[in-house]
Amino acid sequence: MTAARRDLLVPPGLMIVGATSMYLGAAVAVGLFDVISPAAVAWLRIAGAAIVLLLWVRPPRTAWRWERLRLAGCFGLITAGMNIAFYEALVHLPLGTTVALEFLGPVVVAALGSATRRDVAALVLAVVGVLLIADVRWSGTALGVILALTAAACWAGYIVLGKRVAARGSGVEDLATGFAVAAVVTAPLAWWVADAVRAGASLPVVLGQGLLLGIASTAVPYALDQIVLRRVGRARFAILLALLPVTASVIGLVALGQIPRPLEAVGIAAVALAVAVRSADEADEVPPN
């Protein structure tokens, strides 16, 4: 395989692997929703990822210096905010609507980075594809819309800050320290975890599920994001994020026998075409180191 072809195929492949891990973790999150609040589940997710990454990476002292920790901490906090807002939005909105509204964040990033007609065509295809796959139903509450839009803004920030973290060349170390900062700052959410334990939930089970959630839904996919962000520009990365709902549909087909609806199949094809079209434009493929 030539280097050019590898540069085209590796980023989408890594995104699909990360999305698969994320949706396996989502199954754990759904079970936790029955026990503790969505915001507390989001905290378990970020705290679990922080513990795993700190033990795995063991960041050196230089990673804890303010000049590095400032960016890493901001990245960790905006990632935590994205997860908290998304989980809370699901309480007030249908899943498809929440996904569609949250995807506005990557859309804005991709739009700002679109310089050619091919870029615009890829963006339109990705948006249409996500809307068809998500099975959007415009119902819910105003609070749910605000929470979903907050998640969208955080997702845009995740891409922008994530690119800066990746460009420094020590992304996984900064993930570990950044998530540690986020887990500490959002630690008051652990109150709901303690409340659930007092109500009869098993602490070892809850903590074990939280650790698994942190690994599958945060540590693995976000570490892979850092690899992708080092290879591609922010605009292309934003388009590649449309592969997440596609992966969910494929998992549903393979694991659950859920055959995609005709419009959903059209959406999957639209996203695949968007990725191919955007990948063919190398205007922002080589990030500065």
C-alpha positions as CSV (number, residue, x, y, z in Angstrom):
1,M,0.0,0.0,0.0
2,T,1.4,3.4,-1.0
3,A,1.8,6.2,1.6
4,A,-0.9,8.3,-0.1
5,R,-3.4,5.5,-0.1
6,R,-2.6,4.7,3.5
7,D,-3.2,8.3,4.4
8,L,-6.6,8.1,2.8
9,L,-7.6,4.8,4.4
10,V,-6.1,4.8,7.9
11,P,-8.0,7.8,9.4
12,P,-11.4,6.5,8.5
13,G,-10.4,3.0,9.7
14,L,-9.3,4.3,13.1
15,M,-12.5,6.3,13.4
16,I,-14.5,3.2,12.8
17,V,-12.5,1.2,15.4
18,G,-13.0,4.1,17.9
19,A,-16.7,4.4,17.2
20,T,-17.1,0.6,17.7
21,S,-15.5,0.9,21.1
22,M,-17.6,3.9,22.0
23,Y,-20.9,2.2,21.2
24,L,-19.9,-0.9,23.1
25,G,-19.4,1.4,26.0
26,A,-22.7,3.0,25.4
27,A,-24.4,-0.3,26.2
28,V,-22.8,0.0,29.7
29,A,-24.0,3.6,30.0
30,V,-27.5,2.6,29.3
31,G,-27.5,0.1,32.1
32,L,-26.1,2.8,34.5
33,F,-28.8,5.2,33.6
34,D,-31.2,3.0,35.5
35,V,-29.1,3.4,38.6
36,I,-27.7,7.0,38.6
37,S,-28.2,10.3,36.9
38,P,-26.9,10.8,33.3
39,A,-24.5,13.6,34.6
40,A,-23.0,11.2,37.1
41,V,-22.6,8.5,34.4
42,A,-20.7,11.1,32.4
43,W,-18.5,11.8,35.4
44,L,-17.8,8.0,35.8
45,R,-16.9,7.9,32.2
46,I,-14.3,10.7,32.4
47,A,-12.9,9.6,35.8
48,G,-12.6,6.0,34.6
49,A,-10.7,7.1,31.5
50,A,-8.4,9.3,33.7
51,I,-7.6,6.4,36.0
52,V,-6.8,4.0,33.1
53,L,-4.8,6.5,31.1
54,L,-2.8,7.7,34.2
55,L,-1.9,4.0,35.0
56,W,-1.1,3.2,31.4
57,V,0.8,6.4,30.3
58,R,2.2,7.5,33.7
59,P,2.7,11.1,32.5
60,P,6.2,12.6,33.4
61,R,6.5,15.6,35.7
62,T,6.7,17.9,32.6
63,A,3.2,16.9,31.7
64,W,1.9,18.5,34.9
65,R,3.6,21.8,34.4
66,W,1.2,24.7,33.9
67,E,2.3,25.5,30.4
68,R,1.2,22.0,29.3
69,L,-1.5,21.4,31.8
70,R,-3.4,24.5,30.9
71,L,-4.3,23.3,27.4
72,A,-4.7,19.7,28.5
73,G,-7.0,20.7,31.3
74,C,-9.2,22.9,29.0
75,F,-9.4,20.0,26.6
76,G,-10.4,17.6,29.4
77,L,-13.0,20.0,30.7
78,I,-14.6,20.6,27.3
79,T,-14.7,16.9,26.7
80,A,-16.4,16.3,30.0
81,G,-18.9,19.1,29.3
82,M,-19.7,17.5,25.9
83,N,-20.5,14.2,27.5
84,I,-22.5,15.6,30.4
85,A,-24.6,17.9,28.1
86,F,-25.2,15.0,25.7
87,Y,-26.3,12.5,28.3
88,E,-28.5,15.1,30.0
89,A,-30.1,16.1,26.6
90,L,-31.1,12.5,26.1
91,V,-33.4,12.8,29.1
92,H,-35.4,15.5,27.3
93,L,-35.0,14.7,23.6
94,P,-35.2,11.6,21.4
95,L,-31.8,10.1,20.6
96,G,-32.0,11.0,16.9
97,T,-32.8,14.6,17.6
98,T,-30.0,14.9,20.1
99,V,-27.5,13.4,17.7
100,A,-28.6,15.7,14.9
101,L,-28.3,18.8,17.1
102,E,-25.0,17.8,18.5
103,F,-23.6,17.2,15.1
104,L,-24.0,20.9,14.4
105,G,-20.6,21.3,16.2
106,P,-18.6,19.4,13.7
107,V,-20.6,20.9,10.9
108,V,-19.5,24.4,12.0
109,V,-15.9,23.3,12.2
110,A,-16.1,21.6,8.7
111,A,-17.9,24.7,7.2
112,L,-15.2,27.1,8.5
113,G,-12.5,24.8,7.0
114,S,-14.3,24.3,3.6
115,A,-12.3,26.1,0.9
116,T,-13.5,24.3,-2.3
117,R,-16.8,23.1,-3.8
118,R,-15.7,19.6,-3.0
119,D,-15.4,20.5,0.6
120,V,-18.9,22.0,0.6
121,A,-20.3,18.9,-1.3
122,A,-18.8,16.6,1.3
123,L,-20.2,18.7,4.2
124,V,-23.7,18.6,2.6
125,L,-23.6,14.9,2.1
126,A,-22.4,14.3,5.6
127,V,-25.2,16.4,7.1
128,V,-27.9,14.8,5.0
129,G,-26.5,11.3,5.8
130,V,-26.5,11.9,9.6
131,L,-30.0,13.3,9.5
132,L,-31.3,10.2,7.6
133,I,-29.4,7.8,9.9
134,A,-30.4,9.5,13.1
135,D,-34.1,9.2,12.4
136,V,-34.7,12.7,13.7
137,R,-38.0,13.4,15.4
138,W,-38.5,17.0,16.2
139,S,-40.0,16.7,19.7
140,G,-38.9,17.3,23.2
141,T,-38.3,20.3,25.5
142,A,-36.5,23.6,25.1
143,L,-34.1,22.5,27.9
144,G,-33.2,19.5,25.8
145,V,-32.5,21.6,22.8
146,I,-30.2,23.9,24.9
147,L,-28.4,20.9,26.3
148,A,-27.9,19.4,22.9
149,L,-26.6,22.7,21.4
150,T,-24.3,23.0,24.4
151,A,-23.0,19.5,23.5
152,A,-22.5,20.7,19.9
153,A,-20.5,23.7,21.0
154,C,-18.3,21.5,23.2
155,W,-17.9,19.1,20.3
156,A,-16.6,21.9,18.2
157,G,-14.2,22.9,21.0
158,Y,-13.2,19.3,21.3
159,I,-12.0,19.3,17.7
160,V,-10.2,22.6,17.9
161,L,-8.5,21.9,21.2
162,G,-7.9,18.3,20.3
163,K,-6.0,19.3,17.2
164,R,-3.8,21.6,19.2
165,V,-3.1,18.8,21.7
166,A,-2.3,16.4,18.9
167,A,0.0,18.9,17.2
168,R,2.2,19.0,20.3
169,G,3.0,15.3,19.8
170,S,2.2,14.1,23.3
171,G,-1.5,13.6,22.9
172,V,-2.0,10.5,25.1
173,E,-0.1,12.1,28.0
174,D,-2.2,15.2,27.7
175,L,-5.4,13.1,27.6
176,A,-4.4,11.5,30.9
177,T,-3.6,14.8,32.7
178,G,-6.5,16.6,31.0
179,F,-9.1,14.0,32.0
180,A,-7.6,13.9,35.5
181,V,-8.2,17.7,35.8
182,A,-11.8,17.3,34.4
183,A,-12.5,14.4,36.8
184,V,-11.4,16.5,39.8
185,V,-13.3,19.7,38.7
186,T,-16.5,17.8,38.0
187,A,-16.1,15.6,41.2
188,P,-19.3,17.0,42.8
189,L,-21.3,14.9,40.3
190,A,-20.0,11.9,42.2
191,W,-22.6,12.8,44.9
192,W,-25.2,11.1,42.7
193,V,-23.1,8.0,42.6
194,A,-22.9,7.9,46.4
195,D,-26.7,8.6,46.5
196,A,-27.3,5.5,44.3
197,V,-25.1,3.4,46.6
198,R,-27.1,4.6,49.6
199,A,-30.2,3.6,47.7
200,G,-29.0,0.0,47.4
201,A,-26.7,0.0,44.3
202,S,-23.6,-2.1,44.6
203,L,-20.5,0.1,44.8
204,P,-18.1,-2.4,43.3
205,V,-20.5,-3.0,40.4
206,V,-21.0,0.7,39.7
207,L,-17.3,1.5,39.9
208,G,-16.5,-1.5,37.7
209,Q,-19.0,-0.4,35.1
210,G,-17.7,3.1,35.3
211,L,-14.1,1.9,34.7
212,L,-15.3,-0.2,31.7
213,L,-17.2,2.8,30.4
214,G,-14.2,5.0,30.7
215,I,-12.0,2.5,28.8
216,A,-14.5,1.7,26.0
217,S,-16.2,5.1,25.5
218,T,-13.5,7.5,26.3
219,A,-9.9,6.2,26.6
220,V,-9.8,4.1,23.5
221,P,-11.8,6.3,21.0
222,Y,-10.3,9.6,22.2
223,A,-6.8,8.2,22.1
224,L,-7.5,7.1,18.5
225,D,-8.8,10.6,17.8
226,Q,-5.5,11.9,18.7
227,I,-3.8,9.7,16.2
228,V,-6.2,10.8,13.5
229,L,-5.9,14.5,14.4
230,R,-2.1,14.3,13.9
231,R,-2.7,13.0,10.4
232,V,-5.6,15.2,9.1
233,G,-6.9,18.7,9.4
234,R,-9.8,19.8,11.6
235,A,-12.2,20.1,8.7
236,R,-11.6,16.6,7.5
237,F,-11.8,15.2,11.0
238,A,-15.2,16.9,11.5
239,I,-16.4,15.1,8.4
240,L,-15.0,11.8,9.5
241,L,-17.1,12.1,12.7
242,A,-20.1,11.4,10.5
243,L,-18.8,7.8,10.5
244,L,-20.0,7.4,14.2
245,P,-23.7,6.9,13.4
246,V,-22.8,4.8,10.4
247,T,-20.8,2.5,12.7
248,A,-23.8,2.3,15.1
249,S,-26.0,1.2,12.2
250,V,-23.5,-1.5,11.2
251,I,-23.2,-2.7,14.8
252,G,-27.0,-2.9,15.0
253,L,-27.1,-5.0,11.7
254,V,-24.3,-7.4,12.7
255,A,-25.0,-7.8,16.5
256,L,-28.7,-7.3,16.6
257,G,-29.9,-8.2,13.1
258,Q,-31.4,-4.7,12.7
259,I,-31.7,-4.2,9.0
260,P,-31.3,-0.5,8.1
261,R,-34.4,1.3,6.8
262,P,-34.2,2.4,3.1
263,L,-33.6,6.1,4.1
264,E,-31.0,5.0,6.7
265,A,-29.2,3.0,4.0
266,V,-29.3,6.1,1.8
267,G,-27.8,8.1,4.7
268,I,-25.0,5.5,5.2
269,A,-24.2,5.8,1.5
270,A,-24.2,9.6,1.7
271,V,-21.8,9.6,4.6
272,A,-19.5,7.1,2.9
273,L,-19.5,9.4,-0.2
274,A,-18.8,12.5,1.9
275,V,-15.8,10.8,3.5
276,A,-14.5,9.8,0.1
277,V,-15.0,13.2,-1.4
278,R,-13.4,15.1,1.5
279,S,-10.6,12.6,1.7
280,A,-9.7,13.3,-1.9
281,D,-9.0,16.9,-1.1
282,E,-5.6,17.2,0.6
283,A,-5.7,20.9,1.3
284,D,-5.7,20.4,5.0
285,E,-4.3,16.9,5.3
286,V,-0.9,17.6,6.6
287,P,-1.0,19.3,10.1
288,P,1.8,21.5,11.3
289,N,4.0,19.8,13.9
